[in-house]
Amino acid sequence: MPKLKTRKAVAKRVSVTGTGKIKRTKANKQHILTKKNSKRLRSLRQSTIVDATNVKVMKKELPYI
C-alpha cells in the first residue's frame, strides 16, 4: 500500500495532545476586533479541542499523528 500524504495546511493549524486529541485555535480573532467585547476576545485566546463530529475527517487528513 502506498504512503499517505499529510495535508500540510491542516498540520500547520492543529496539534495533537498527549492523550491523542486534536487541539486547534479559535476563529474570529484576526480583524474587526473593536466591536467584539473584552470577555469574548479573552475567550478566543484559548485553544480548544476539535469537535467529535470532525475527528474522523481530521485523522484522515493527518495520517501519521
N, CA, C and O of each residue as an XYZ file, in Angstrom:
260
protein
N       0.844     -1.187      0.000
C       0.000      0.000      0.000
C       0.888      1.249      0.000
O       1.883      1.293      0.724
N       0.544      2.255     -0.797
C       1.388      3.449     -0.876
C       1.317      4.296      0.395
O       0.397      4.178      1.204
N       2.311      5.139      0.532
C       2.324      6.067      1.667
C       1.192      7.074      1.506
O       0.785      7.396      0.390
N       0.689      7.567      2.635
C      -0.342      8.598      2.616
C       0.306      9.952      2.826
O       1.253     10.076      3.603
N      -0.195     10.962      2.144
C       0.352     12.306      2.310
C      -0.399     13.044      3.403
O      -1.622     12.954      3.517
N       0.366     13.778      4.205
C      -0.223     14.634      5.226
C      -0.721     15.905      4.575
O      -0.040     16.477      3.724
N      -1.903     16.353      4.966
C      -2.433     17.632      4.473
C      -1.743     18.741      5.250
O      -2.083     19.004      6.403
N      -0.770     19.392      4.611
C       0.091     20.361      5.294
C      -0.667     21.564      5.829
O      -0.311     22.102      6.877
N      -1.702     21.990      5.128
C      -2.496     23.131      5.590
C      -3.127     22.829      6.943
O      -3.210     23.704      7.805
N      -3.570     21.596      7.125
C      -4.174     21.179      8.394
C      -3.089     21.012      9.448
O      -3.275     21.420     10.595
N      -1.971     20.423      9.081
C      -0.889     20.157     10.030
C      -0.348     21.445     10.656
O       0.081     21.447     11.809
N      -0.371     22.545      9.886
C       0.119     23.820     10.401
C      -0.860     24.450     11.380
O      -0.464     25.278     12.200
N      -2.124     24.072     11.307
C      -3.163     24.708     12.117
C      -3.547     23.941     13.371
O      -4.165     24.509     14.271
N      -3.198     22.675     13.451
C      -3.592     21.865     14.602
C      -2.387     21.154     15.201
O      -1.344     21.013     14.562
N      -2.554     20.709     16.450
C      -1.537     19.881     17.096
C      -2.250     18.801     17.880
O      -3.455     18.889     18.116
N      -1.516     17.791     18.280
C      -2.097     16.656     18.979
C      -1.652     16.686     20.431
O      -0.475     16.897     20.724
N      -2.599     16.474     21.340
C      -2.294     16.456     22.766
C      -1.687     15.104     23.144
O      -1.636     14.187     22.324
N      -1.242     14.993     24.352
C      -0.651     13.749     24.831
C      -1.626     12.593     24.835
O      -1.223     11.440     24.682
N      -2.906     12.884     25.007
C      -3.928     11.833     25.036
C      -4.484     11.514     23.652
O      -5.364     10.664     23.516
N      -3.971     12.197     22.620
C      -4.383     11.899     21.250
C      -5.497     12.759     20.710
O      -5.950     12.544     19.586
N      -5.956     13.736     21.489
C      -6.995     14.638     20.997
C      -6.353     15.693     20.100
O      -5.163     15.984     20.228
N      -7.144     16.263     19.195
C      -6.629     17.267     18.269
C      -7.001     18.647     18.787
O      -8.171     18.944     19.031
N      -5.980     19.485     18.952
C      -6.144     20.824     19.508
C      -6.063     21.849     18.388
O      -5.227     21.731     17.491
N      -6.939     22.866     18.438
C      -6.958     23.906     17.417
C      -7.151     25.263     18.073
O      -7.575     25.354     19.225
N      -6.837     26.321     17.324
C      -7.091     27.672     17.818
C      -8.481     28.107     17.374
O      -9.023     27.583     16.401
N      -9.042     29.048     18.079
C     -10.383     29.529     17.764
C     -10.339     30.567     16.648
O      -9.336     31.251     16.446
N     -11.448     30.661     15.935
C     -11.567     31.609     14.821
C     -12.038     32.972     15.331
O     -12.342     33.123     16.515
N     -12.099     33.948     14.450
C     -12.634     35.295     14.712
C     -11.740     36.163     15.583
O     -12.247     37.003     16.326
N     -10.429     35.986     15.515
C      -9.504     36.788     16.318
C      -8.540     37.568     15.428
O      -7.545     38.091     15.929
N      -8.805     37.664     14.115
C      -7.859     38.284     13.188
C      -8.113     39.774     12.957
O      -7.178     40.573     13.019
N      -9.346     40.152     12.696
C      -9.629     41.549     12.376
C     -11.053     41.903     12.810
O     -11.821     41.038     13.231
N     -11.386     43.180     12.700
C     -12.666     43.733     13.186
C     -12.836     43.386     14.671
O     -13.850     42.821     15.081
N     -11.826     43.737     15.453
C     -11.834     43.385     16.881
C     -12.485     44.458     17.741
O     -12.800     44.208     18.904
N     -12.690     45.646     17.188
C     -13.208     46.752     18.000
C     -14.635     46.508     18.470
O     -15.004     46.937     19.563
N     -15.431     45.840     17.678
C     -16.819     45.598     18.073
C     -16.996     44.357     18.950
O     -18.091     44.104     19.452
N     -15.944     43.598     19.133
C     -16.001     42.407     19.993
C     -15.588     42.797     21.399
O     -14.574     43.469     21.588
N     -16.370     42.379     22.386
C     -16.073     42.811     23.751
C     -14.890     42.049     24.350
O     -14.474     41.018     23.824
N     -14.362     42.564     25.445
C     -13.145     42.035     26.060
C     -13.301     40.594     26.502
O     -12.387     39.785     26.348
N     -14.456     40.277     27.050
C     -14.713     38.912     27.515
C     -14.622     37.919     26.349
O     -14.046     36.839     26.478
N     -15.199     38.308     25.222
C     -15.174     37.453     24.035
C     -13.756     37.284     23.513
O     -13.367     36.178     23.137
N     -12.972     38.369     23.482
C     -11.596     38.300     22.991
C     -10.710     37.450     23.892
O      -9.841     36.727     23.404
N     -10.922     37.532     25.208
C     -10.176     36.679     26.140
C     -10.490     35.212     25.891
O      -9.604     34.359     25.941
N     -11.755     34.929     25.623
C     -12.184     33.558     25.348
C     -11.548     33.021     24.071
O     -11.223     31.837     23.986
N     -11.373     33.887     23.085
C     -10.811     33.482     21.802
C      -9.309     33.203     21.864
O      -8.760     32.577     20.958
N      -8.641     33.663     22.925
C      -7.204     33.389     23.071
C      -6.943     31.912     23.332
O      -5.951     31.365     22.850
N      -7.811     31.272     24.078
C      -7.629     29.879     24.466
C      -7.771     28.962     23.254
O      -8.561     29.230     22.349
N      -7.007     27.892     23.249
C      -7.191     26.878     22.213
C      -8.280     25.921     22.683
O      -8.658     25.916     23.855
N      -8.773     25.121     21.762
C      -9.862     24.210     22.081
C      -9.645     22.881     21.373
O      -8.787     22.765     20.498
N     -10.424     21.889     21.757
C     -10.329     20.559     21.170
C     -11.283     20.472     19.980
O     -12.386     21.016     20.022
N     -10.857     19.791     18.925
C     -11.700     19.606     17.742
C     -12.925     18.783     18.134
O     -12.812     17.804     18.871
N     -14.084     19.179     17.642
C     -15.340     18.510     17.969
C     -15.335     17.056     17.503
O     -14.709     16.723     16.496
N     -16.026     16.205     18.231
C     -16.057     14.767     17.946
C     -16.569     14.451     16.546
O     -16.166     13.453     15.948
N     -17.456     15.295     16.017
C     -18.005     15.045     14.688
C     -16.972     15.244     13.584
O     -17.144     14.726     12.480
N     -15.905     15.984     13.865
C     -14.880     16.271     12.859
C     -13.604     15.457     13.033
O     -12.721     15.517     12.178
N     -13.488     14.703     14.113
C     -12.238     13.999     14.417
C     -11.895     12.971     13.348
O     -10.731     12.851     12.966
N     -12.873     12.236     12.862
C     -12.619     11.190     11.872
C     -12.001     11.787     10.598
O     -11.058     11.225     10.041
N     -12.531     12.913     10.148
C     -12.015     13.579      8.946
C     -10.607     14.107      9.197
O      -9.736     13.995      8.335
N     -10.387     14.678     10.372
C      -9.077     15.242     10.702
C      -8.012     14.144     10.765
O      -6.882     14.353     10.322
N      -8.361     12.982     11.307
C      -7.404     11.878     11.378
C      -7.017     11.406      9.977
O      -5.887     10.976      9.750
N      -7.959     11.490      9.044
C      -7.679     11.108      7.660
C      -6.727     12.116      7.005
O      -5.868     11.739      6.209
N      -6.885     13.387      7.344
C      -6.016     14.452      6.822
C      -4.603     14.346      7.386
O      -3.633     14.717      6.725
N      -4.493     13.836      8.617
C      -3.204     13.736      9.310
C      -2.930     12.271      9.659
O      -3.093     11.877     10.814
N      -2.519     11.466      8.689
C      -2.419     10.030      8.935
C      -1.309      9.590      9.885
O      -1.389      8.494     10.441
N      -0.276     10.409     10.087
C       0.863      9.958     10.879
C       1.020     10.711     12.180
O       2.144     10.979     12.606
N      -0.083     11.058     12.821
C      -0.006     11.750     14.102
C      -0.505     10.858     15.215
O      -0.517     11.268     16.375
